[in-house]
Amino acid sequence: MSAILALTLATTSYWVASWYQQPPLQYLLMLAAVTLVVGALGQQIRVLAQKNLRFADLAKVELIAALVGFTVSVSLAWMGAGVYSLIVVA
C-alpha cells in the first residue's frame, strides 16, 4: 500500500509543485515518497516485536532512533540543508 502511495506522490509531484508555483517542492515530495516506503519496511519489524511482547527493546530502538534523527536533522540544518533536513529524517 505504501508503495502505491509513494508512486502516486512521486507521479503527481510535478503537478503539485506547479499548482503551488514552487518548483523545489517537486523534489521534496519525491523524497517524501521514498520515506513512505522505508517507513513501511520498518513497520513490519515493529509489529513482529510487539507481537512477541518485546516492548523494552522497542522503547530502546525508538529512543535511539529519535535521538539520531534529531541529531542528523539539526546537523543538516546547521550545514545549510534547509527543508531537506526535515524530510531526510522523517
Summary of the structure (lengths in Angstrom):
residues: 90
radius of gyration: 15.9
end to end distance: 18.3
largest distance: 48.3
contacts: 223
relative contact order: 0.11
helix: 83%
strand: 0%
